[in-house]
Amino acid sequence: MTVHAPDSLTHTRDAPAYRGRYAPSPTGPLHAGSLLAALGSWVMARQARGSWGVRIEDVDRLREISGAAQSQLATLQAFGLHHDGPVLVQSTRNARYAAVVDELLARGDAFVCHCSRADLAATGGRHLGVCRASGTRPDPAIRLRVPPGTTIEFVDAIRGRQVQQVDVDVGDFVLRRADGFWAYQLAVVVDDGDQGITDVVRGADLLDSTARQILLQRMLGVPTPRYAHLPLLLDGDGRKLSKSEQAIAVDARDPIPALRFAWHALGQQPIRADTPAVFLAHAVDAFDIARVPTHDITIAASHNTAATRDA
Protein backbone atom coordinates (compact mmCIF):
# COMPACT_ATOMS: atom_id res chain seq x y z
CA MET A 1 0.00 0.00 0.00
CA THR A 2 1.43 3.36 -1.05
CA VAL A 3 -0.09 6.55 0.36
CA HIS A 4 0.57 9.91 -1.27
CA ALA A 5 0.02 13.02 0.83
CA PRO A 6 -0.83 16.36 -0.80
CA ASP A 7 2.06 18.49 -2.01
CA SER A 8 3.08 20.90 0.72
CA LEU A 9 2.83 23.98 -1.50
CA THR A 10 -0.37 23.09 -3.33
CA HIS A 11 -3.37 25.34 -2.65
CA THR A 12 -6.67 25.12 -4.52
CA ARG A 13 -9.65 27.44 -4.69
CA ASP A 14 -11.73 25.02 -2.63
CA ALA A 15 -9.05 24.36 -0.01
CA PRO A 16 -9.89 25.39 3.57
CA ALA A 17 -8.39 28.57 4.95
CA TYR A 18 -4.87 28.21 6.32
CA ARG A 19 -4.90 27.03 9.92
CA GLY A 20 -1.56 26.53 11.65
CA ARG A 21 -0.46 25.78 15.19
CA TYR A 22 2.45 25.77 17.58
CA ALA A 23 2.50 22.85 20.01
CA PRO A 24 5.15 23.05 22.75
CA SER A 25 5.62 20.45 25.48
CA PRO A 26 5.68 21.95 29.01
CA THR A 27 9.11 20.60 29.89
CA GLY A 28 10.81 23.94 30.52
CA PRO A 29 10.95 27.60 29.45
CA LEU A 30 11.08 28.67 25.82
CA HIS A 31 14.64 28.64 24.49
CA ALA A 32 16.07 29.74 21.14
CA GLY A 33 15.12 26.49 19.42
CA SER A 34 11.50 26.64 20.54
CA LEU A 35 11.33 30.32 19.61
CA LEU A 36 12.58 29.48 16.10
CA ALA A 37 9.76 26.94 15.69
CA ALA A 38 7.17 29.34 17.10
CA LEU A 39 8.30 32.22 14.90
CA GLY A 40 8.46 30.06 11.78
CA SER A 41 4.98 28.65 12.24
CA TRP A 42 3.53 32.04 13.23
CA VAL A 43 4.98 33.98 10.31
CA MET A 44 3.90 31.37 7.75
CA ALA A 45 0.35 31.44 9.10
CA ARG A 46 0.20 35.24 9.10
CA GLN A 47 1.73 35.51 5.63
CA ALA A 48 -1.01 33.16 4.38
CA ARG A 49 -3.59 35.34 6.20
CA GLY A 50 -4.55 32.32 8.24
CA SER A 51 -5.08 31.55 11.89
CA TRP A 52 -2.44 30.36 14.35
CA GLY A 53 -3.30 28.37 17.45
CA VAL A 54 -1.33 27.10 20.42
CA ARG A 55 -1.64 23.59 21.84
CA ILE A 56 0.04 22.36 25.02
CA GLU A 57 1.26 18.82 24.33
CA ASP A 58 1.36 17.41 27.85
CA VAL A 59 0.36 13.78 27.29
CA ASP A 60 3.67 12.69 28.84
CA ARG A 61 3.00 13.87 32.39
CA LEU A 62 6.27 12.39 33.64
CA ARG A 63 8.27 15.01 31.73
CA GLU A 64 6.08 17.99 32.61
CA ILE A 65 7.56 20.77 34.74
CA SER A 66 5.11 22.62 36.95
CA GLY A 67 4.41 26.13 35.67
CA ALA A 68 6.19 25.60 32.36
CA ALA A 69 3.08 25.90 30.20
CA GLN A 70 2.09 29.21 31.78
CA SER A 71 5.65 30.49 31.40
CA GLN A 72 5.74 29.50 27.73
CA LEU A 73 2.43 31.19 26.98
CA ALA A 74 3.53 34.38 28.74
CA THR A 75 6.79 34.41 26.76
CA LEU A 76 4.96 34.02 23.45
CA GLN A 77 2.80 37.01 24.35
CA ALA A 78 5.85 39.08 25.33
CA PHE A 79 7.39 38.32 21.93
CA GLY A 80 4.23 39.45 20.12
CA LEU A 81 3.36 35.92 18.96
CA HIS A 82 -0.33 36.17 19.78
CA HIS A 83 -2.47 33.09 19.15
CA ASP A 84 -6.03 32.83 17.85
CA GLY A 85 -8.71 31.12 19.92
CA PRO A 86 -8.36 29.16 23.14
CA VAL A 87 -5.29 27.09 23.98
CA LEU A 88 -5.90 23.35 23.63
CA VAL A 89 -4.41 21.23 26.43
CA GLN A 90 -3.92 17.58 25.55
CA SER A 91 -4.26 16.28 29.11
CA THR A 92 -7.94 17.33 29.03
CA ARG A 93 -8.67 15.06 26.07
CA ASN A 94 -8.26 11.56 27.49
CA ALA A 95 -11.83 10.56 26.66
CA ARG A 96 -11.41 11.63 23.03
CA TYR A 97 -8.19 9.66 22.59
CA ALA A 98 -9.73 6.61 24.26
CA ALA A 99 -12.71 6.70 21.89
CA VAL A 100 -10.42 6.78 18.85
CA VAL A 101 -8.33 3.86 20.11
CA ASP A 102 -11.48 1.85 20.91
CA GLU A 103 -12.63 2.40 17.32
CA LEU A 104 -9.30 1.20 15.93
CA LEU A 105 -9.35 -1.86 18.20
CA ALA A 106 -12.91 -2.72 17.16
CA ARG A 107 -11.93 -2.55 13.48
CA GLY A 108 -8.82 -4.68 13.98
CA ASP A 109 -6.53 -1.80 13.00
CA ALA A 110 -4.97 -1.80 16.47
CA PHE A 111 -4.12 -4.52 18.96
CA VAL A 112 -3.18 -4.96 22.60
CA CYS A 113 0.52 -5.73 22.97
CA HIS A 114 2.22 -7.35 25.96
CA CYS A 115 5.70 -7.39 24.40
CA SER A 116 8.68 -6.52 26.56
CA ARG A 117 11.98 -5.18 25.24
CA ALA A 118 13.32 -8.72 25.30
CA ASP A 119 10.42 -9.90 23.14
CA LEU A 120 11.10 -7.09 20.67
CA ALA A 121 14.78 -7.97 20.38
CA ALA A 122 13.90 -10.99 18.23
CA THR A 123 12.38 -8.73 15.56
CA GLY A 124 14.98 -5.98 15.69
CA GLY A 125 12.71 -3.81 17.82
CA ARG A 126 9.84 -3.77 15.31
CA HIS A 127 6.38 -5.28 15.59
CA LEU A 128 5.06 -7.25 12.64
CA GLY A 129 1.27 -7.33 12.91
CA VAL A 130 0.78 -9.41 16.04
CA CYS A 131 1.85 -9.38 19.67
CA ARG A 132 4.82 -11.72 20.13
CA ALA A 133 5.03 -11.56 23.91
CA SER A 134 6.23 -14.58 25.85
CA GLY A 135 3.65 -13.79 28.56
CA THR A 136 1.01 -11.29 29.61
CA ARG A 137 1.65 -8.03 31.43
CA PRO A 138 -0.66 -6.04 33.72
CA ASP A 139 0.18 -2.89 31.72
CA PRO A 140 0.06 -3.76 27.99
CA ALA A 141 0.52 -1.17 25.27
CA ILE A 142 -1.80 -0.66 22.31
CA ARG A 143 -0.26 -0.56 18.84
CA LEU A 144 -1.45 0.38 15.37
CA ARG A 145 -1.30 -2.54 12.97
CA VAL A 146 0.77 -1.36 9.99
CA PRO A 147 -0.17 -3.30 6.84
CA PRO A 148 2.68 -5.02 4.95
CA GLY A 149 4.01 -2.94 2.07
CA THR A 150 2.94 0.41 3.58
CA THR A 151 4.92 3.19 1.91
CA ILE A 152 4.13 6.83 2.66
CA GLU A 153 5.19 9.61 0.31
CA PHE A 154 4.81 13.35 0.88
CA VAL A 155 6.45 16.60 -0.14
CA ASP A 156 7.79 18.75 2.67
CA ALA A 157 7.71 22.46 1.84
CA ILE A 158 11.31 22.86 3.05
CA ARG A 159 12.95 19.44 2.78
CA GLY A 160 11.31 18.21 -0.41
CA ARG A 161 10.06 14.73 -1.30
CA GLN A 162 10.04 12.22 1.55
CA VAL A 163 9.42 8.47 1.35
CA GLN A 164 9.20 6.00 4.22
CA GLN A 165 8.42 2.28 4.25
CA VAL A 166 6.56 2.35 7.53
CA ASP A 167 6.20 -1.42 7.90
CA VAL A 168 9.94 -1.91 7.35
CA ASP A 169 11.40 1.20 8.97
CA VAL A 170 9.03 1.46 11.94
CA GLY A 171 6.61 -1.46 12.22
CA ASP A 172 3.49 -1.45 14.38
CA PHE A 173 3.77 1.70 16.48
CA VAL A 174 2.40 2.59 19.88
CA LEU A 175 -0.89 4.43 20.38
CA ARG A 176 -1.10 3.98 24.14
CA ARG A 177 2.04 3.36 26.11
CA ALA A 178 2.51 0.62 28.67
CA ASP A 179 2.57 3.26 31.43
CA GLY A 180 -0.95 4.30 30.43
CA PHE A 181 -0.06 7.58 28.72
CA TRP A 182 -1.24 8.31 25.19
CA ALA A 183 1.46 8.24 22.54
CA TYR A 184 2.43 11.43 20.76
CA GLN A 185 1.59 9.97 17.34
CA LEU A 186 -2.03 9.37 18.36
CA ALA A 187 -2.61 12.64 20.19
CA VAL A 188 -1.15 14.87 17.47
CA VAL A 189 -3.20 13.25 14.70
CA VAL A 190 -6.46 13.41 16.64
CA ASP A 191 -5.86 17.00 17.70
CA ASP A 192 -4.81 18.22 14.24
CA GLY A 193 -7.91 16.58 12.77
CA ASP A 194 -10.28 17.96 15.39
CA GLN A 195 -8.79 21.45 15.11
CA GLY A 196 -8.89 21.47 11.32
CA ILE A 197 -5.16 22.10 11.00
CA THR A 198 -4.21 22.57 7.35
CA ASP A 199 -0.48 23.30 7.74
CA VAL A 200 2.00 21.83 10.22
CA VAL A 201 5.19 23.86 10.60
CA ARG A 202 7.56 22.38 13.21
CA GLY A 203 11.10 21.26 13.94
CA ALA A 204 12.89 18.73 11.76
CA ASP A 205 13.20 16.30 14.67
CA LEU A 206 9.60 15.34 13.89
CA LEU A 207 10.16 14.76 10.17
CA ASP A 208 10.60 11.02 10.74
CA SER A 209 7.25 10.87 12.58
CA THR A 210 5.30 12.39 9.71
CA ALA A 211 4.80 9.20 7.70
CA ARG A 212 3.29 7.45 10.75
CA GLN A 213 0.97 10.39 11.27
CA ILE A 214 -0.15 10.39 7.64
CA LEU A 215 -0.89 6.67 7.83
CA LEU A 216 -2.98 7.15 10.97
CA GLN A 217 -4.78 10.10 9.37
CA ARG A 218 -5.78 7.86 6.46
CA MET A 219 -7.01 5.14 8.81
CA LEU A 220 -9.11 7.65 10.73
CA GLY A 221 -10.40 9.38 7.61
CA VAL A 222 -9.10 12.84 8.53
CA PRO A 223 -7.41 15.24 6.08
CA THR A 224 -3.64 15.29 5.81
CA PRO A 225 -2.11 18.73 6.42
CA ARG A 226 0.72 20.21 4.41
CA TYR A 227 4.06 19.92 6.20
CA ALA A 228 7.12 22.14 6.56
CA HIS A 229 9.98 21.10 8.84
CA LEU A 230 12.24 23.85 10.15
CA PRO A 231 15.94 23.47 11.01
CA LEU A 232 16.89 22.48 14.54
CA LEU A 233 19.30 24.41 16.72
CA LEU A 234 21.99 22.10 18.09
CA ASP A 235 24.61 22.59 20.77
CA GLY A 236 28.31 22.01 20.23
CA ASP A 237 27.87 18.27 20.85
CA GLY A 238 25.14 17.95 18.21
CA ARG A 239 22.27 17.70 20.68
CA LYS A 240 18.93 19.42 20.19
CA LEU A 241 18.69 22.40 22.54
CA SER A 242 15.75 20.94 24.46
CA LYS A 243 18.11 18.14 25.55
CA SER A 244 21.10 20.37 26.17
CA GLU A 245 22.45 22.38 29.08
CA GLN A 246 22.88 25.21 26.56
CA ALA A 247 19.10 25.64 26.28
CA ILE A 248 19.12 29.07 27.90
CA ALA A 249 15.65 30.56 28.26
CA VAL A 250 14.97 33.51 25.96
CA ASP A 251 14.58 36.82 27.78
CA ALA A 252 10.93 37.91 27.68
CA ARG A 253 11.98 41.34 28.97
CA ASP A 254 14.11 41.98 25.87
CA PRO A 255 12.60 40.10 22.90
CA ILE A 256 14.33 41.80 19.96
CA PRO A 257 17.77 40.09 20.23
CA ALA A 258 16.23 36.62 20.34
CA LEU A 259 13.79 37.45 17.53
CA ARG A 260 16.72 38.62 15.38
CA PHE A 261 18.59 35.44 16.11
CA ALA A 262 15.63 33.16 15.28
CA TRP A 263 14.98 35.13 12.08
CA HIS A 264 18.63 34.80 11.09
CA ALA A 265 18.54 31.04 11.81
CA LEU A 266 15.55 30.81 9.46
CA GLY A 267 17.84 32.12 6.73
CA GLN A 268 16.07 35.44 6.29
CA GLN A 269 17.41 38.90 5.46
CA PRO A 270 18.05 41.13 8.51
CA ILE A 271 15.22 43.23 9.93
CA ARG A 272 15.89 46.42 11.85
CA ALA A 273 13.18 47.13 14.38
CA ASP A 274 12.99 48.26 18.00
CA THR A 275 9.76 46.55 19.07
CA PRO A 276 8.33 43.05 18.55
CA ALA A 277 5.24 44.45 16.81
CA VAL A 278 7.28 46.31 14.19
CA PHE A 279 9.70 43.41 13.77
CA LEU A 280 6.89 40.91 13.19
CA ALA A 281 5.04 43.19 10.79
CA HIS A 282 8.18 43.36 8.63
CA ALA A 283 8.70 39.62 9.03
CA VAL A 284 5.28 38.79 7.60
CA ASP A 285 6.06 40.83 4.49
CA ALA A 286 9.65 39.63 4.09
CA PHE A 287 9.55 35.92 4.90
CA ASP A 288 10.79 33.72 2.05
CA ILE A 289 10.44 29.97 2.60
CA ALA A 290 13.01 29.30 -0.13
CA ARG A 291 15.68 30.82 2.15
CA VAL A 292 15.00 28.47 5.09
CA PRO A 293 17.99 26.13 5.60
CA THR A 294 17.48 22.45 4.88
CA HIS A 295 20.13 21.53 7.45
CA ASP A 296 20.32 21.87 11.22
CA ILE A 297 22.33 24.68 12.84
CA THR A 298 24.98 24.47 15.54
CA ILE A 299 25.08 27.46 17.87
CA ALA A 300 27.13 28.72 20.81
CA ALA A 301 25.91 28.78 24.39
CA SER A 302 25.74 32.58 24.24
CA HIS A 303 22.93 32.53 21.69
CA ASN A 304 20.53 34.41 23.95
CA THR A 305 22.86 37.23 24.83
CA ALA A 306 25.54 38.98 22.81
CA ALA A 307 25.38 36.63 19.84
CA THR A 308 21.73 37.43 19.20
CA ARG A 309 22.35 41.16 19.08
CA ASP A 310 24.62 40.78 16.06
CA ALA A 311 22.32 38.49 14.06
C-alpha positions, 0 to 999 in steps of 0.5 A, spaced: 500 500 500 502 506 497 499 513 500 501 519 497 500 526 501 498 532 498 504 536 495 506 541 501 505 547 497 499 546 493 493 550 494 486 550 490 480 554 490 476 550 494 481 548 499 480 550 507 483 557 509 490 556 512 490 554 519 496 553 523 499 551 530 504 551 535 505 545 540 510 546 545 511 540 550 511 543 558 518 541 559 521 547 561 521 555 558 522 557 551 529 557 548 532 559 542 530 552 538 523 553 541 522 560 539 525 558 532 519 553 531 514 558 534 516 564 529 516 560 523 509 557 524 507 564 526 509 567 520 507 562 515 500 562 518 500 570 518 503 571 511 497 566 508 492 570 512 490 564 516 489 563 523 495 560 528 493 556 534 497 554 540 496 547 543 500 544 550 502 537 548 502 534 555 500 527 554 507 525 557 505 527 564 512 524 567 516 530 563 512 535 565 515 541 569 510 545 573 508 552 571 512 551 564 506 551 560 504 558 563 511 560 562 511 558 555 504 562 553 507 568 557 513 568 553 509 568 546 505 574 548 511 578 550 514 576 543 508 578 540 506 571 537 499 572 539 495 566 538 487 565 535 482 562 539 483 558 546 489 554 547 488 546 547 491 542 552 492 535 551 491 532 558 484 534 558 482 530 552 483 523 554 476 521 553 477 523 546 483 519 545 480 513 548 474 513 543 479 513 537 483 507 540 477 503 541 474 504 534 481 502 531 481 496 536 474 494 534 476 494 526 482 490 527 486 496 525 490 496 532 491 490 537 493 490 545 501 488 545 504 485 551 511 485 548 517 486 553 523 489 550 526 482 550 520 480 546 522 485 541 529 484 540 527 478 536 524 482 531 529 488 531 525 492 535 519 492 530 512 489 531 510 485 525 502 485 525 501 481 532 503 481 539 509 476 540 510 476 547 512 470 551 507 472 557 502 477 559 503 483 562 498 487 567 500 494 563 500 492 555 501 497 550 496 498 544 499 498 537 497 500 530 497 494 525 501 497 519 499 493 513 505 489 509 508 494 504 505 500 507 509 506 503 508 513 505 510 519 500 509 526 501 512 533 499 515 537 505 515 544 503 522 545 506 525 538 505 522 536 499 520 529 497 520 524 503 518 516 502 518 511 508 516 504 508 513 504 515 512 497 515 519 496 514 522 502 517 518 502 523 513 497 524 506 497 528 507 503 532 504 505 539 498 508 540 497 507 548 504 506 552 505 501 557 505 506 562 498 508 560 499 515 557 497 516 550 502 516 545 504 522 541 503 519 534 495 518 536 494 525 540 497 529 534 493 526 529 487 526 533 488 534 535 490 536 528 484 533 525 479 535 530 482 542 530 482 542 522 489 544 522 491 545 514 499 546 515 503 543 520 510 547 521 515 544 526 522 542 527 525 537 523 526 532 529 519 530 527 520 529 520 521 522 521 514 521 525 510 524 519 509 518 515 506 514 521 501 520 522 499 520 515 498 513 515 494 514 521 490 520 518 488 515 512 485 510 517 481 515 521 479 518 515 481 525 517 485 530 512 492 530 511 495 537 512 501 540 508 508 539 512 514 544 513 519 542 517 524 547 520 531 546 522 533 544 529 538 548 533 543 544 536 549 545 541 556 544 540 555 536 541 550 535 536 544 535 541 537 538 540 537 544 545 531 541 548 536 536 551 542 540 552 544 544 558 545 550 553 538 551 552 538 558 555 531 561 556 529 567 551 529 573 555 521 575 555 523 582 557 528 583 551 525 580 545 528 583 539 535 580 540 532 573 540 527 574 535 533 577 530 537 570 532 531 566 530 529 570 524 537 569 522 537 562 523 531 561 518 535 564 513 532 570 512 534 577 510 536 582 517 530 586 519 531 592 523 526 594 528 525 596 535 519 593 538 516 586 537 510 588 533 514 592 528 519 586 527 513 581 526 510 586 521 516 586 517 517 579 518 510 577 515 512 581 508 519 579 508 519 571 509 521 567 504 520 559 505 526 558 499 531 561 504 530 556 510 535 552 511 534 544 509 540 543 514 540 543 522 544 549 525 549 548 531 550 554 535 554 557 541 551 557 548 551 565 548 545 565 543 541 568 547 545 574 549 551 577 545 550 573 539 543 574 538 544 582 538 549 581 532 544 576 528 
